[in-house]
């Protein structure tokens, strides 16, 4: 896929790590291996979250999805938010940072809150896709099956 300078600037403004000199990006390798001296650091963001964001940007760019939202609050009575959501399709995407030292996902109370959140979402008609550092590369395939 070829990106214009405006496309690249838009992606950078959203916190994605993009190499200025490169015009092509792939889902499985969103930030190609290049010498550190040539990389442009935009913001500290995990490779997995960067890849998820990039998949959504690519699907939007290719007009396979209309739009997506980060940190969507889906219930007026609760503070729960989806990491990403495609509102018109009622699809939520969650990244579970279970490998982090500070992850609340690995505590009993944190895990229980996540379950409560996902159950509430499902009762409201949302389909929730959940990913970790081990399976985030499945997002594009999973979404395309749902479209």
For each residue, the residues with C-beta under 8 A, 3 or more apart:
1: 24 25 58 61 62
2: 23 24
3: 7 8 11 23 24 25 61
4: 7 8
5: 8 9
6: 9 10
7: 3 4 10 11 61
8: 3 4 5 11 12 18 20
9: 5 6 12 13
10: 6 7 13 14
11: 3 7 8 14 16 18 54 57
12: 8 9 15 16 18 42
13: 9 10
14: 10 11 53 57
15: 12 42 43 45 53
16: 11 12 30 42 45 50 53 54 57
17: 30 31 39 40 41 42 43 45 50
18: 8 11 12 22 25 31 40 42
19: 22 31 32 34 38 39 40
20: 8 40
21: 38
22: 18 19 25 32 34
23: 2 3
24: 1 2 3
25: 1 3 18 22 29 30 54 58
26: 29 30
27: 30 51 54 55 58 137 139 140
28: 51 137
29: 25 26 32
30: 16 17 25 26 27 47 50 51 54
31: 17 18 19 39 47 50
32: 19 22 29
33:
34: 19 22 38 39
35: 38 39
36: 39
37:
38: 19 21 34 35
39: 17 19 31 34 35 36
40: 17 18 19 20
41: 17 44
42: 12 15 16 17 18 45
43: 15 17
44: 41
45: 15 16 17 42 49 50 53
46: 49 50 97 133
47: 30 31 50 51
48: 51 52 95 131 132 133 136
49: 45 46 52 53 83 95
50: 16 17 30 31 45 46 47 53 54
51: 27 28 30 47 48 54 55 136 137 139
52: 48 49 55 56 83 84 93 95 131 136 139
53: 14 15 16 45 49 50 56 57 70 84
54: 11 16 25 27 30 50 51 57 58
55: 27 51 52 58 59 139 140 143
56: 52 53 59 60 65 68 84 86 93
57: 11 14 16 53 54 60 61
58: 1 25 27 54 55 61 62 140
59: 55 56 62 64 65 140 143
60: 56 57 63 64 65 66 67 68
61: 1 3 7 57 58
62: 1 58 59
63: 60
64: 59 60 144 147
65: 56 59 60 68 86 89 143 147
66: 60 86 88
67: 60 86 87 88
68: 56 60 65 84 85 86 87
69: 72 82 84 85 86 87
70: 53 83 84
71: 81 82 83
72: 69 81 82 84 85 87 92
73: 76 79 80 81
74: 80 81 82 85 92 121 124 126
75: 78 80 120 124
76: 73
77:
78: 75 117 120
79: 73
80: 73 74 75 117 120 121
81: 71 72 73 74
82: 69 71 72 74 85 92 93 94 121 126 128
83: 49 52 70 71 92 93 94 95
84: 52 53 56 68 69 70 72 92 93
85: 68 69 72 74 82 91 92 93 126
86: 56 65 66 67 68 69 89 90 91 93
87: 67 68 69 72 90
88: 66 67
89: 65 86 146 147
90: 86 87 125 126 127
91: 85 86 126 127 128 129 143 146
92: 72 74 82 83 84 85 121 126 127 128 129
93: 52 56 82 83 84 85 86 128 129 131 139
94: 82 83 118 128 129 130 131
95: 48 49 52 83 131 132 136
96: 103 105 114 130 131 132
97: 46 100 103 105
98: 103 105 106 132 133
99: 103 132 133
100: 97 103
101:
102:
103: 96 97 98 99 100 106 110
104: 107 109 110 113
105: 96 97 98 110 111 114
106: 98 103 110 111
107: 104 110 111
108: 111 112
109: 104 112 113
110: 103 104 105 106 107 113 114
111: 105 106 107 108 114 115
112: 108 109 115 116
113: 104 109 110 116 117
114: 96 105 110 111 117 118
115: 111 112 118 119
116: 112 113 119 120
117: 78 80 113 114 120 121
118: 94 114 115 121 122 128 130
119: 115 116 122 123
120: 75 78 80 116 117 123 124
121: 74 80 82 92 117 118 124 126 128
122: 118 119 125 126 127 128
123: 119 120
124: 74 75 120 121
125: 90 122
126: 74 82 85 90 91 92 121 122
127: 90 91 92 122 146
128: 82 91 92 93 94 118 121 122
129: 91 92 93 94 139 142 143
130: 94 96 118
131: 48 52 93 94 95 96 135 136 138 139
132: 48 95 96 98 99 135 136
133: 46 48 98 99 136
134:
135: 131 132 138
136: 48 51 52 95 131 132 133 139
137: 27 28 51 140
138: 131 135 141 142
139: 27 51 52 55 93 129 131 136 142 143
140: 27 55 58 59 137 143 144
141: 138 144 145
142: 129 138 139 145 146
143: 55 59 65 91 129 139 140 146 147
144: 64 140 141 147
145: 141 142
146: 89 91 127 142 143
147: 64 65 89 143 144
